[in-house]
Amino acid sequence: MPAPGHVVGVVVYTNAARAAGTLTVNVTINGTVTGLTAILNGSSTTTTATRQAQNTSKYTIGQRIGVKITTPSSAAGVLSV
């Protein structure tokens, strides 16, 4: 990132309801999972959002923010994070 900051939330949306299993999205900083996670499951089948306190997942100049997606093989549709 060009400036330091904090990751405070993640939103996951898919255009097709989760058919089975659990889809998990973990936010990463420089490839390391931060603990900020959003999950699509039996209760949240197409959209979910998770928020955390500021200063929980800090990043510095030059670090990369990403996501690690774990999905069942039955997942269908387009996933937006």
C-alpha positions as CSV (number, residue, x, y, z in Angstrom):
1,M,0.0,0.0,0.0
2,P,1.2,3.5,-0.7
3,A,0.4,4.7,2.9
4,P,0.1,3.0,6.3
5,G,-3.4,2.1,7.6
6,H,-5.7,-0.5,9.1
7,V,-8.0,-3.2,7.6
8,V,-11.3,-2.8,9.4
9,G,-13.7,-4.9,7.4
10,V,-14.4,-7.4,4.7
11,V,-17.6,-8.0,2.6
12,V,-18.3,-11.1,0.5
13,Y,-21.0,-11.4,-2.1
14,T,-21.9,-14.1,-4.6
15,N,-24.6,-14.1,-7.2
16,A,-25.5,-17.8,-6.5
17,A,-26.5,-19.1,-3.1
18,R,-24.0,-21.4,-1.4
19,A,-25.2,-24.9,-2.1
20,A,-23.2,-26.9,0.5
21,G,-20.3,-26.5,2.8
22,T,-18.7,-23.2,4.0
23,L,-17.0,-20.6,2.0
24,T,-14.4,-18.7,4.0
25,V,-12.6,-15.5,3.1
26,N,-9.5,-14.5,5.3
27,V,-7.9,-11.1,4.9
28,T,-4.1,-11.3,4.6
29,I,-1.3,-8.7,5.0
30,N,1.8,-9.8,3.0
31,G,0.3,-13.3,2.7
32,T,-0.2,-13.7,6.5
33,V,-3.8,-14.3,7.6
34,T,-4.9,-11.5,9.9
35,G,-7.8,-13.1,11.7
36,L,-10.4,-10.9,9.9
37,T,-12.7,-13.5,8.3
38,A,-16.0,-13.5,6.5
39,I,-18.0,-16.8,6.1
40,L,-20.8,-17.9,3.8
41,N,-22.7,-20.8,5.3
42,G,-26.2,-22.1,6.0
43,S,-27.2,-18.8,7.7
44,S,-25.5,-16.4,5.2
45,T,-25.8,-18.0,1.7
46,T,-25.1,-15.1,-0.6
47,T,-23.6,-12.2,1.3
48,T,-21.8,-11.5,4.6
49,A,-19.8,-8.7,6.2
50,T,-17.4,-8.7,9.1
51,R,-15.9,-5.6,10.9
52,Q,-13.2,-5.4,13.5
53,A,-11.8,-2.6,15.7
54,Q,-9.3,-0.2,14.2
55,N,-5.6,-1.0,15.0
56,T,-6.3,-4.7,15.0
57,S,-4.9,-5.4,11.5
58,K,-2.3,-2.7,10.7
59,Y,-0.3,-2.4,7.6
60,T,2.7,-0.3,6.6
61,I,3.9,1.3,3.4
62,G,4.7,-1.3,0.8
63,Q,2.8,-4.2,2.4
64,R,0.2,-6.1,0.3
65,I,-3.4,-6.6,1.3
66,G,-5.1,-9.7,0.0
67,V,-7.6,-12.5,0.7
68,K,-7.3,-16.2,1.0
69,I,-10.5,-17.9,-0.2
70,T,-11.4,-21.4,0.9
71,T,-14.4,-22.8,-0.9
72,P,-16.2,-26.1,-1.3
73,S,-16.0,-27.8,-4.7
74,S,-19.7,-27.3,-5.0
75,A,-19.4,-23.5,-5.1
76,A,-21.0,-21.8,-8.1
77,G,-21.5,-18.3,-9.3
78,V,-19.3,-15.1,-9.3
79,L,-17.7,-14.2,-6.0
80,S,-16.9,-10.6,-5.1
81,V,-14.8,-9.6,-2.1
